[in-house]
Amino acid sequence: MYAFVEVKARETDAFGLPSEAVTREKQRRYRTIAQYFCMALGEEVPVRFDVASYYGGEIEYFENAFV
């Protein structure tokens, strides 16, 4: 299994939490990247999409954050 991880960090919550910055458009781009990755490997491999969020000195990790 391969994990594609979006890492986001924020100093303040003025623009929302870091994990909220992974928009539908970014999710679509990650799915496209995963398709190209599989094509480059020459085979379908299991992938998942995770989000790592850093805010206020804390790290949160969301496994399978989106499909």
PDB file of N, CA, C and O in Angstrom:
ATOM      1  N   MET A   1       0.847  -1.174   0.000  1.00  0.00           N
ATOM      2  CA  MET A   1       0.000   0.000   0.000  1.00  0.00           C
ATOM      3  C   MET A   1       0.889   1.234   0.000  1.00  0.00           C
ATOM      4  O   MET A   1       1.902   1.290   0.698  1.00  0.00           O
ATOM      5  N   TYR A   2       0.497   2.210  -0.788  1.00  0.00           N
ATOM      6  CA  TYR A   2       1.175   3.496  -0.846  1.00  0.00           C
ATOM      7  C   TYR A   2       0.269   4.554  -0.237  1.00  0.00           C
ATOM      8  O   TYR A   2      -0.943   4.545  -0.457  1.00  0.00           O
ATOM      9  N   ALA A   3       0.856   5.464   0.529  1.00  0.00           N
ATOM     10  CA  ALA A   3       0.097   6.560   1.130  1.00  0.00           C
ATOM     11  C   ALA A   3       0.570   7.877   0.524  1.00  0.00           C
ATOM     12  O   ALA A   3       1.763   8.182   0.524  1.00  0.00           O
ATOM     13  N   PHE A   4      -0.368   8.641   0.016  1.00  0.00           N
ATOM     14  CA  PHE A   4      -0.109   9.999  -0.441  1.00  0.00           C
ATOM     15  C   PHE A   4      -0.527  10.900   0.711  1.00  0.00           C
ATOM     16  O   PHE A   4      -1.674  10.855   1.156  1.00  0.00           O
ATOM     17  N   VAL A   5       0.404  11.720   1.194  1.00  0.00           N
ATOM     18  CA  VAL A   5       0.146  12.496   2.406  1.00  0.00           C
ATOM     19  C   VAL A   5       0.248  13.988   2.107  1.00  0.00           C
ATOM     20  O   VAL A   5       1.271  14.465   1.617  1.00  0.00           O
ATOM     21  N   GLU A   6      -0.809  14.705   2.404  1.00  0.00           N
ATOM     22  CA  GLU A   6      -0.810  16.164   2.334  1.00  0.00           C
ATOM     23  C   GLU A   6      -0.470  16.657   3.729  1.00  0.00           C
ATOM     24  O   GLU A   6      -1.150  16.308   4.694  1.00  0.00           O
ATOM     25  N   VAL A   7       0.577  17.468   3.844  1.00  0.00           N
ATOM     26  CA  VAL A   7       1.020  17.995   5.130  1.00  0.00           C
ATOM     27  C   VAL A   7       0.676  19.479   5.172  1.00  0.00           C
ATOM     28  O   VAL A   7       1.088  20.246   4.301  1.00  0.00           O
ATOM     29  N   LYS A   8      -0.075  19.871   6.184  1.00  0.00           N
ATOM     30  CA  LYS A   8      -0.505  21.259   6.321  1.00  0.00           C
ATOM     31  C   LYS A   8      -0.152  21.762   7.713  1.00  0.00           C
ATOM     32  O   LYS A   8      -0.243  21.026   8.696  1.00  0.00           O
ATOM     33  N   ALA A   9       0.253  23.034   7.783  1.00  0.00           N
ATOM     34  CA  ALA A   9       0.577  23.654   9.066  1.00  0.00           C
ATOM     35  C   ALA A   9       0.007  25.067   9.092  1.00  0.00           C
ATOM     36  O   ALA A   9      -0.082  25.728   8.057  1.00  0.00           O
ATOM     37  N   ARG A  10      -0.369  25.515  10.253  1.00  0.00           N
ATOM     38  CA  ARG A  10      -0.888  26.865  10.443  1.00  0.00           C
ATOM     39  C   ARG A  10      -0.338  27.424  11.749  1.00  0.00           C
ATOM     40  O   ARG A  10      -0.170  26.699  12.730  1.00  0.00           O
ATOM     41  N   GLU A  11      -0.063  28.717  11.744  1.00  0.00           N
ATOM     42  CA  GLU A  11       0.342  29.419  12.962  1.00  0.00           C
ATOM     43  C   GLU A  11      -0.894  29.908  13.722  1.00  0.00           C
ATOM     44  O   GLU A  11      -0.906  29.931  14.953  1.00  0.00           O
ATOM     45  N   THR A  12      -1.936  30.301  12.975  1.00  0.00           N
ATOM     46  CA  THR A  12      -3.184  30.760  13.589  1.00  0.00           C
ATOM     47  C   THR A  12      -4.346  30.062  12.894  1.00  0.00           C
ATOM     48  O   THR A  12      -4.167  29.407  11.867  1.00  0.00           O
ATOM     49  N   ASP A  13      -5.531  30.208  13.462  1.00  0.00           N
ATOM     50  CA  ASP A  13      -6.708  29.616  12.826  1.00  0.00           C
ATOM     51  C   ASP A  13      -7.509  30.661  12.045  1.00  0.00           C
ATOM     52  O   ASP A  13      -8.692  30.460  11.771  1.00  0.00           O
ATOM     53  N   ALA A  14      -6.867  31.775  11.688  1.00  0.00           N
ATOM     54  CA  ALA A  14      -7.536  32.855  10.965  1.00  0.00           C
ATOM     55  C   ALA A  14      -8.151  32.373   9.654  1.00  0.00           C
ATOM     56  O   ALA A  14      -9.181  32.890   9.221  1.00  0.00           O
ATOM     57  N   PHE A  15      -7.527  31.393   9.028  1.00  0.00           N
ATOM     58  CA  PHE A  15      -8.040  30.851   7.770  1.00  0.00           C
ATOM     59  C   PHE A  15      -8.537  29.423   7.936  1.00  0.00           C
ATOM     60  O   PHE A  15      -8.640  28.687   6.956  1.00  0.00           O
ATOM     61  N   GLY A  16      -8.841  29.032   9.142  1.00  0.00           N
ATOM     62  CA  GLY A  16      -9.320  27.681   9.420  1.00  0.00           C
ATOM     63  C   GLY A  16      -8.189  26.777   9.864  1.00  0.00           C
ATOM     64  O   GLY A  16      -7.021  27.165   9.881  1.00  0.00           O
ATOM     65  N   LEU A  17      -8.563  25.576  10.219  1.00  0.00           N
ATOM     66  CA  LEU A  17      -7.582  24.582  10.653  1.00  0.00           C
ATOM     67  C   LEU A  17      -6.810  24.056   9.449  1.00  0.00           C
ATOM     68  O   LEU A  17      -7.329  24.082   8.333  1.00  0.00           O
ATOM     69  N   PRO A  18      -5.585  23.581   9.648  1.00  0.00           N
ATOM     70  CA  PRO A  18      -4.778  23.101   8.534  1.00  0.00           C
ATOM     71  C   PRO A  18      -5.469  22.004   7.714  1.00  0.00           C
ATOM     72  O   PRO A  18      -5.406  22.016   6.485  1.00  0.00           O
ATOM     73  N   SER A  19      -6.115  21.072   8.383  1.00  0.00           N
ATOM     74  CA  SER A  19      -6.755  19.966   7.660  1.00  0.00           C
ATOM     75  C   SER A  19      -7.901  20.449   6.780  1.00  0.00           C
ATOM     76  O   SER A  19      -8.248  19.787   5.803  1.00  0.00           O
ATOM     77  N   GLU A  20      -8.490  21.586   7.110  1.00  0.00           N
ATOM     78  CA  GLU A  20      -9.583  22.130   6.305  1.00  0.00           C
ATOM     79  C   GLU A  20      -9.091  22.721   4.989  1.00  0.00           C
ATOM     80  O   GLU A  20      -9.894  23.026   4.108  1.00  0.00           O
ATOM     81  N   ALA A  21      -7.787  22.883   4.852  1.00  0.00           N
ATOM     82  CA  ALA A  21      -7.211  23.450   3.631  1.00  0.00           C
ATOM     83  C   ALA A  21      -7.083  22.417   2.505  1.00  0.00           C
ATOM     84  O   ALA A  21      -6.710  22.761   1.383  1.00  0.00           O
ATOM     85  N   VAL A  22      -7.387  21.172   2.803  1.00  0.00           N
ATOM     86  CA  VAL A  22      -7.337  20.134   1.766  1.00  0.00           C
ATOM     87  C   VAL A  22      -8.700  20.134   1.074  1.00  0.00           C
ATOM     88  O   VAL A  22      -9.609  19.391   1.445  1.00  0.00           O
ATOM     89  N   THR A  23      -8.810  20.979   0.073  1.00  0.00           N
ATOM     90  CA  THR A  23     -10.075  21.206  -0.621  1.00  0.00           C
ATOM     91  C   THR A  23     -10.400  20.057  -1.577  1.00  0.00           C
ATOM     92  O   THR A  23      -9.569  19.180  -1.816  1.00  0.00           O
ATOM     93  N   ARG A  24     -11.604  20.074  -2.111  1.00  0.00           N
ATOM     94  CA  ARG A  24     -12.000  19.067  -3.106  1.00  0.00           C
ATOM     95  C   ARG A  24     -11.086  19.110  -4.326  1.00  0.00           C
ATOM     96  O   ARG A  24     -10.780  18.072  -4.913  1.00  0.00           O
ATOM     97  N   GLU A  25     -10.653  20.306  -4.704  1.00  0.00           N
ATOM     98  CA  GLU A  25      -9.736  20.438  -5.845  1.00  0.00           C
ATOM     99  C   GLU A  25      -8.398  19.764  -5.547  1.00  0.00           C
ATOM    100  O   GLU A  25      -7.852  19.075  -6.408  1.00  0.00           O
ATOM    101  N   LYS A  26      -7.870  19.950  -4.351  1.00  0.00           N
ATOM    102  CA  LYS A  26      -6.613  19.294  -3.978  1.00  0.00           C
ATOM    103  C   LYS A  26      -6.798  17.778  -3.928  1.00  0.00           C
ATOM    104  O   LYS A  26      -5.910  17.027  -4.329  1.00  0.00           O
ATOM    105  N   GLN A  27      -7.944  17.335  -3.438  1.00  0.00           N
ATOM    106  CA  GLN A  27      -8.226  15.898  -3.411  1.00  0.00           C
ATOM    107  C   GLN A  27      -8.261  15.339  -4.828  1.00  0.00           C
ATOM    108  O   GLN A  27      -7.736  14.255  -5.083  1.00  0.00           O
ATOM    109  N   ARG A  28      -8.879  16.075  -5.751  1.00  0.00           N
ATOM    110  CA  ARG A  28      -8.947  15.640  -7.147  1.00  0.00           C
ATOM    111  C   ARG A  28      -7.537  15.530  -7.724  1.00  0.00           C
ATOM    112  O   ARG A  28      -7.226  14.569  -8.427  1.00  0.00           O
ATOM    113  N   ARG A  29      -6.683  16.515  -7.428  1.00  0.00           N
ATOM    114  CA  ARG A  29      -5.299  16.476  -7.928  1.00  0.00           C
ATOM    115  C   ARG A  29      -4.541  15.277  -7.374  1.00  0.00           C
ATOM    116  O   ARG A  29      -3.778  14.635  -8.096  1.00  0.00           O
ATOM    117  N   TYR A  30      -4.747  14.976  -6.108  1.00  0.00           N
ATOM    118  CA  TYR A  30      -4.073  13.807  -5.525  1.00  0.00           C
ATOM    119  C   TYR A  30      -4.535  12.510  -6.180  1.00  0.00           C
ATOM    120  O   TYR A  30      -3.731  11.607  -6.411  1.00  0.00           O
ATOM    121  N   ARG A  31      -5.817  12.417  -6.477  1.00  0.00           N
ATOM    122  CA  ARG A  31      -6.304  11.213  -7.163  1.00  0.00           C
ATOM    123  C   ARG A  31      -5.670  11.092  -8.547  1.00  0.00           C
ATOM    124  O   ARG A  31      -5.321   9.992  -8.974  1.00  0.00           O
ATOM    125  N   THR A  32      -5.520  12.206  -9.242  1.00  0.00           N
ATOM    126  CA  THR A  32      -4.879  12.207 -10.557  1.00  0.00           C
ATOM    127  C   THR A  32      -3.416  11.795 -10.437  1.00  0.00           C
ATOM    128  O   THR A  32      -2.923  11.004 -11.240  1.00  0.00           O
ATOM    129  N   ILE A  33      -2.728  12.328  -9.440  1.00  0.00           N
ATOM    130  CA  ILE A  33      -1.326  11.955  -9.202  1.00  0.00           C
ATOM    131  C   ILE A  33      -1.218  10.459  -8.947  1.00  0.00           C
ATOM    132  O   ILE A  33      -0.309   9.806  -9.461  1.00  0.00           O
ATOM    133  N   ALA A  34      -2.130   9.917  -8.164  1.00  0.00           N
ATOM    134  CA  ALA A  34      -2.113   8.481  -7.861  1.00  0.00           C
ATOM    135  C   ALA A  34      -2.319   7.659  -9.132  1.00  0.00           C
ATOM    136  O   ALA A  34      -1.692   6.615  -9.306  1.00  0.00           O
ATOM    137  N   GLN A  35      -3.194   8.127 -10.016  1.00  0.00           N
ATOM    138  CA  GLN A  35      -3.409   7.413 -11.286  1.00  0.00           C
ATOM    139  C   GLN A  35      -2.126   7.396 -12.108  1.00  0.00           C
ATOM    140  O   GLN A  35      -1.749   6.353 -12.643  1.00  0.00           O
ATOM    141  N   TYR A  36      -1.454   8.533 -12.216  1.00  0.00           N
ATOM    142  CA  TYR A  36      -0.190   8.592 -12.957  1.00  0.00           C
ATOM    143  C   TYR A  36       0.876   7.731 -12.291  1.00  0.00           C
ATOM    144  O   TYR A  36       1.677   7.097 -12.976  1.00  0.00           O
ATOM    145  N   PHE A  37       0.891   7.706 -10.981  1.00  0.00           N
ATOM    146  CA  PHE A  37       1.834   6.878 -10.246  1.00  0.00           C
ATOM    147  C   PHE A  37       1.645   5.403 -10.607  1.00  0.00           C
ATOM    148  O   PHE A  37       2.611   4.687 -10.871  1.00  0.00           O
ATOM    149  N   CYS A  38       0.387   4.963 -10.612  1.00  0.00           N
ATOM    150  CA  CYS A  38       0.092   3.566 -10.964  1.00  0.00           C
ATOM    151  C   CYS A  38       0.477   3.286 -12.407  1.00  0.00           C
ATOM    152  O   CYS A  38       0.998   2.215 -12.718  1.00  0.00           O
ATOM    153  N   MET A  39       0.223   4.250 -13.293  1.00  0.00           N
ATOM    154  CA  MET A  39       0.601   4.063 -14.699  1.00  0.00           C
ATOM    155  C   MET A  39       2.118   3.927 -14.823  1.00  0.00           C
ATOM    156  O   MET A  39       2.606   3.100 -15.594  1.00  0.00           O
ATOM    157  N   ALA A  40       2.858   4.729 -14.072  1.00  0.00           N
ATOM    158  CA  ALA A  40       4.320   4.666 -14.116  1.00  0.00           C
ATOM    159  C   ALA A  40       4.832   3.333 -13.591  1.00  0.00           C
ATOM    160  O   ALA A  40       5.834   2.814 -14.082  1.00  0.00           O
ATOM    161  N   LEU A  41       4.152   2.778 -12.598  1.00  0.00           N
ATOM    162  CA  LEU A  41       4.528   1.466 -12.065  1.00  0.00           C
ATOM    163  C   LEU A  41       4.141   0.343 -13.022  1.00  0.00           C
ATOM    164  O   LEU A  41       4.731  -0.737 -13.015  1.00  0.00           O
ATOM    165  N   GLY A  42       3.140   0.629 -13.841  1.00  0.00           N
ATOM    166  CA  GLY A  42       2.659  -0.396 -14.772  1.00  0.00           C
ATOM    167  C   GLY A  42       1.689  -1.365 -14.142  1.00  0.00           C
ATOM    168  O   GLY A  42       1.436  -2.438 -14.689  1.00  0.00           O
ATOM    169  N   GLU A  43       1.140  -0.997 -12.991  1.00  0.00           N
ATOM    170  CA  GLU A  43       0.182  -1.871 -12.329  1.00  0.00           C
ATOM    171  C   GLU A  43      -0.691  -1.067 -11.372  1.00  0.00           C
ATOM    172  O   GLU A  43      -0.310   0.017 -10.929  1.00  0.00           O
ATOM    173  N   GLU A  44      -1.857  -1.606 -11.061  1.00  0.00           N
ATOM    174  CA  GLU A  44      -2.723  -1.005 -10.047  1.00  0.00           C
ATOM    175  C   GLU A  44      -2.206  -1.435  -8.686  1.00  0.00           C
ATOM    176  O   GLU A  44      -2.011  -2.624  -8.432  1.00  0.00           O
ATOM    177  N   VAL A  45      -1.987  -0.475  -7.826  1.00  0.00           N
ATOM    178  CA  VAL A  45      -1.555  -0.785  -6.465  1.00  0.00           C
ATOM    179  C   VAL A  45      -2.509  -0.095  -5.503  1.00  0.00           C
ATOM    180  O   VAL A  45      -3.071   0.950  -5.834  1.00  0.00           O
ATOM    181  N   PRO A  46      -2.699  -0.657  -4.330  1.00  0.00           N
ATOM    182  CA  PRO A  46      -3.575   0.001  -3.364  1.00  0.00           C
ATOM    183  C   PRO A  46      -2.942   1.307  -2.874  1.00  0.00           C
ATOM    184  O   PRO A  46      -1.757   1.349  -2.543  1.00  0.00           O
ATOM    185  N   VAL A  47      -3.744   2.362  -2.834  1.00  0.00           N
ATOM    186  CA  VAL A  47      -3.279   3.655  -2.329  1.00  0.00           C
ATOM    187  C   VAL A  47      -4.295   4.191  -1.340  1.00  0.00           C
ATOM    188  O   VAL A  47      -5.464   3.806  -1.338  1.00  0.00           O
ATOM    189  N   ARG A  48      -3.811   5.094  -0.498  1.00  0.00           N
ATOM    190  CA  ARG A  48      -4.720   5.811   0.389  1.00  0.00           C
ATOM    191  C   ARG A  48      -4.239   7.257   0.450  1.00  0.00           C
ATOM    192  O   ARG A  48      -3.104   7.570   0.089  1.00  0.00           O
ATOM    193  N   PHE A  49      -5.121   8.121   0.910  1.00  0.00           N
ATOM    194  CA  PHE A  49      -4.825   9.541   0.976  1.00  0.00           C
ATOM    195  C   PHE A  49      -4.950  10.000   2.426  1.00  0.00           C
ATOM    196  O   PHE A  49      -6.029   9.954   3.017  1.00  0.00           O
ATOM    197  N   ASP A  50      -3.836  10.440   2.981  1.00  0.00           N
ATOM    198  CA  ASP A  50      -3.783  10.865   4.379  1.00  0.00           C
ATOM    199  C   ASP A  50      -3.544  12.369   4.459  1.00  0.00           C
ATOM    200  O   ASP A  50      -3.090  12.992   3.499  1.00  0.00           O
ATOM    201  N   VAL A  51      -3.853  12.935   5.607  1.00  0.00           N
ATOM    202  CA  VAL A  51      -3.578  14.348   5.877  1.00  0.00           C
ATOM    203  C   VAL A  51      -2.878  14.443   7.226  1.00  0.00           C
ATOM    204  O   VAL A  51      -3.359  13.910   8.226  1.00  0.00           O
ATOM    205  N   ALA A  52      -1.728  15.133   7.244  1.00  0.00           N
ATOM    206  CA  ALA A  52      -1.022  15.439   8.486  1.00  0.00           C
ATOM    207  C   ALA A  52      -1.213  16.924   8.756  1.00  0.00           C
ATOM    208  O   ALA A  52      -0.975  17.759   7.884  1.00  0.00           O
ATOM    209  N   SER A  53      -1.640  17.243   9.958  1.00  0.00           N
ATOM    210  CA  SER A  53      -1.986  18.616  10.315  1.00  0.00           C
ATOM    211  C   SER A  53      -1.186  19.048  11.534  1.00  0.00           C
ATOM    212  O   SER A  53      -1.163  18.351  12.549  1.00  0.00           O
ATOM    213  N   TYR A  54      -0.525  20.209  11.432  1.00  0.00           N
ATOM    214  CA  TYR A  54       0.212  20.760  12.566  1.00  0.00           C
ATOM    215  C   TYR A  54      -0.390  22.106  12.931  1.00  0.00           C
ATOM    216  O   TYR A  54      -0.472  23.008  12.098  1.00  0.00           O
ATOM    217  N   TYR A  55      -0.811  22.235  14.187  1.00  0.00           N
ATOM    218  CA  TYR A  55      -1.388  23.491  14.660  1.00  0.00           C
ATOM    219  C   TYR A  55      -1.264  23.545  16.180  1.00  0.00           C
ATOM    220  O   TYR A  55      -1.567  22.575  16.875  1.00  0.00           O
ATOM    221  N   GLY A  56      -0.823  24.670  16.676  1.00  0.00           N
ATOM    222  CA  GLY A  56      -0.749  24.875  18.121  1.00  0.00           C
ATOM    223  C   GLY A  56       0.163  23.895  18.828  1.00  0.00           C
ATOM    224  O   GLY A  56      -0.106  23.501  19.963  1.00  0.00           O
ATOM    225  N   GLY A  57       1.239  23.498  18.168  1.00  0.00           N
ATOM    226  CA  GLY A  57       2.173  22.567  18.781  1.00  0.00           C
ATOM    227  C   GLY A  57       1.713  21.113  18.767  1.00  0.00           C
ATOM    228  O   GLY A  57       2.385  20.239  19.315  1.00  0.00           O
ATOM    229  N   GLU A  58       0.575  20.859  18.145  1.00  0.00           N
ATOM    230  CA  GLU A  58       0.018  19.499  18.091  1.00  0.00           C
ATOM    231  C   GLU A  58       0.011  18.982  16.652  1.00  0.00           C
ATOM    232  O   GLU A  58      -0.214  19.740  15.708  1.00  0.00           O
ATOM    233  N   ILE A  59       0.256  17.709  16.506  1.00  0.00           N
ATOM    234  CA  ILE A  59       0.185  17.051  15.205  1.00  0.00           C
ATOM    235  C   ILE A  59      -0.998  16.096  15.221  1.00  0.00           C
ATOM    236  O   ILE A  59      -1.149  15.282  16.132  1.00  0.00           O
ATOM    237  N   GLU A  60      -1.827  16.212  14.201  1.00  0.00           N
ATOM    238  CA  GLU A  60      -2.924  15.254  14.004  1.00  0.00           C
ATOM    239  C   GLU A  60      -2.669  14.552  12.689  1.00  0.00           C
ATOM    240  O   GLU A  60      -2.235  15.170  11.717  1.00  0.00           O
ATOM    241  N   TYR A  61      -2.940  13.261  12.661  1.00  0.00           N
ATOM    242  CA  TYR A  61      -2.736  12.481  11.448  1.00  0.00           C
ATOM    243  C   TYR A  61      -4.040  11.774  11.111  1.00  0.00           C
ATOM    244  O   TYR A  61      -4.563  10.990  11.903  1.00  0.00           O
ATOM    245  N   PHE A  62      -4.559  12.068   9.913  1.00  0.00           N
ATOM    246  CA  PHE A  62      -5.822  11.491   9.472  1.00  0.00           C
ATOM    247  C   PHE A  62      -5.537  10.471   8.375  1.00  0.00           C
ATOM    248  O   PHE A  62      -5.265  10.838   7.232  1.00  0.00           O
ATOM    249  N   GLU A  63      -5.599   9.207   8.726  1.00  0.00           N
ATOM    250  CA  GLU A  63      -5.412   8.133   7.750  1.00  0.00           C
ATOM    251  C   GLU A  63      -6.712   7.963   6.968  1.00  0.00           C
ATOM    252  O   GLU A  63      -7.800   8.045   7.537  1.00  0.00           O
ATOM    253  N   ASN A  64      -6.594   7.725   5.658  1.00  0.00           N
ATOM    254  CA  ASN A  64      -7.780   7.598   4.788  1.00  0.00           C
ATOM    255  C   ASN A  64      -8.664   8.836   4.905  1.00  0.00           C
ATOM    256  O   ASN A  64      -9.879   8.719   5.065  1.00  0.00           O
ATOM    257  N   ALA A  65      -8.067  10.008   4.826  1.00  0.00           N
ATOM    258  CA  ALA A  65      -8.788  11.259   5.011  1.00  0.00           C
ATOM    259  C   ALA A  65      -9.842  11.483   3.915  1.00  0.00           C
ATOM    260  O   ALA A  65     -10.877  12.104   4.157  1.00  0.00           O
ATOM    261  N   PHE A  66      -9.567  10.975   2.723  1.00  0.00           N
ATOM    262  CA  PHE A  66     -10.531  11.050   1.629  1.00  0.00           C
ATOM    263  C   PHE A  66     -10.279   9.909   0.677  1.00  0.00           C
ATOM    264  O   PHE A  66      -9.242   9.247   0.735  1.00  0.00           O
ATOM    265  N   VAL A  67     -11.245   9.684  -0.208  1.00  0.00           N
ATOM    266  CA  VAL A  67     -11.169   8.551  -1.142  1.00  0.00           C
ATOM    267  C   VAL A  67     -10.893   9.056  -2.533  1.00  0.00           C
ATOM    268  O   VAL A  67     -10.791   8.263  -3.469  1.00  0.00           O
TER     269      VAL A  67
END
